[in-house]
Amino acid sequence: MTMDIDTLLEGGPSYGVIDARDGYLLYGREGHEAAFSALAEQVEAAADGFEVIPLKDENDRCDRLFIAPLTEEKSFESTR
């Protein structure tokens, strides 16, 4: 199953989205930890066209995802 990144980046009841340099940060909303965990698993499994880096809290639970589209030029790449 592929996931539409544009739809994902709209956010939802269980998570918010922050536009970060070279990608996006999805973060779980308080009270929706189980729903965000399920979403994180789906995003990781369906990553096609973007790289997903899960970030974990002190209890080793994924509470944030960094998503980097593979089609965009990275800001740190040299243009020389």
ZIWOTA-V402820 format. One record per residue. N is the residue number from 0. RES is the residue in three letters. PSI is psi in radians with two decimals (NA if undefined). D_FIRST is the distance of its C-alpha to the first C-alpha in whole Angstrom. Layout:
# ZIWOTA-V402820
n=N res=RES psi=PSI d_first=D_FIRST
n=N res=RES psi=PSI d_first=D_FIRST
This chain:
# ZIWOTA-V402820
n=0 res=MET psi=2.23 d_first=0
n=1 res=THR psi=2.71 d_first=4
n=2 res=MET psi=2.35 d_first=7
n=3 res=ASP psi=1.97 d_first=10
n=4 res=ILE psi=-0.60 d_first=12
n=5 res=ASP psi=-0.73 d_first=15
n=6 res=THR psi=-0.74 d_first=14
n=7 res=LEU psi=-0.68 d_first=14
n=8 res=LEU psi=0.00 d_first=17
n=9 res=GLU psi=-0.27 d_first=19
n=10 res=GLY psi=-3.10 d_first=19
n=11 res=GLY psi=-3.12 d_first=20
n=12 res=PRO psi=-0.56 d_first=22
n=13 res=SER psi=-0.14 d_first=21
n=14 res=TYR psi=2.72 d_first=21
n=15 res=GLY psi=2.98 d_first=22
n=16 res=VAL psi=2.34 d_first=22
n=17 res=ILE psi=2.24 d_first=24
n=18 res=ASP psi=1.98 d_first=25
n=19 res=ALA psi=2.83 d_first=26
n=20 res=ARG psi=2.23 d_first=27
n=21 res=ASP psi=0.20 d_first=24
n=22 res=GLY psi=-2.74 d_first=21
n=23 res=TYR psi=2.58 d_first=21
n=24 res=LEU psi=2.10 d_first=22
n=25 res=LEU psi=2.33 d_first=20
n=26 res=TYR psi=2.49 d_first=22
n=27 res=GLY psi=2.49 d_first=22
n=28 res=ARG psi=2.53 d_first=25
n=29 res=GLU psi=2.35 d_first=28
n=30 res=GLY psi=-0.11 d_first=27
n=31 res=HIS psi=0.54 d_first=24
n=32 res=GLU psi=-0.76 d_first=23
n=33 res=ALA psi=-0.72 d_first=21
n=34 res=ALA psi=-0.71 d_first=19
n=35 res=PHE psi=-0.69 d_first=18
n=36 res=SER psi=-0.75 d_first=18
n=37 res=ALA psi=-0.74 d_first=15
n=38 res=LEU psi=-0.77 d_first=13
n=39 res=ALA psi=-0.74 d_first=14
n=40 res=GLU psi=-0.75 d_first=12
n=41 res=GLN psi=-0.75 d_first=9
n=42 res=VAL psi=-0.79 d_first=10
n=43 res=GLU psi=-0.74 d_first=11
n=44 res=ALA psi=-0.53 d_first=8
n=45 res=ALA psi=0.12 d_first=6
n=46 res=ALA psi=1.93 d_first=9
n=47 res=ASP psi=1.90 d_first=9
n=48 res=GLY psi=-0.01 d_first=12
n=49 res=PHE psi=2.67 d_first=14
n=50 res=GLU psi=2.44 d_first=15
n=51 res=VAL psi=2.22 d_first=15
n=52 res=ILE psi=1.91 d_first=19
n=53 res=PRO psi=2.43 d_first=19
n=54 res=LEU psi=2.35 d_first=23
n=55 res=LYS psi=2.69 d_first=24
n=56 res=ASP psi=-3.04 d_first=28
n=57 res=GLU psi=-0.30 d_first=31
n=58 res=ASN psi=0.23 d_first=29
n=59 res=ASP psi=0.52 d_first=26
n=60 res=ARG psi=2.44 d_first=24
n=61 res=CYS psi=2.04 d_first=21
n=62 res=ASP psi=-0.09 d_first=23
n=63 res=ARG psi=2.68 d_first=21
n=64 res=LEU psi=2.29 d_first=19
n=65 res=PHE psi=2.21 d_first=20
n=66 res=ILE psi=2.17 d_first=17
n=67 res=ALA psi=1.96 d_first=19
n=68 res=PRO psi=2.37 d_first=17
n=69 res=LEU psi=-0.23 d_first=18
n=70 res=THR psi=-0.17 d_first=19
n=71 res=GLU psi=2.55 d_first=22
n=72 res=GLU psi=2.31 d_first=25
n=73 res=LYS psi=2.52 d_first=26
n=74 res=SER psi=-0.37 d_first=29
n=75 res=PHE psi=-0.08 d_first=31
n=76 res=GLU psi=2.41 d_first=31
n=77 res=SER psi=2.49 d_first=34
n=78 res=THR psi=0.26 d_first=35
n=79 res=ARG psi=NA d_first=38
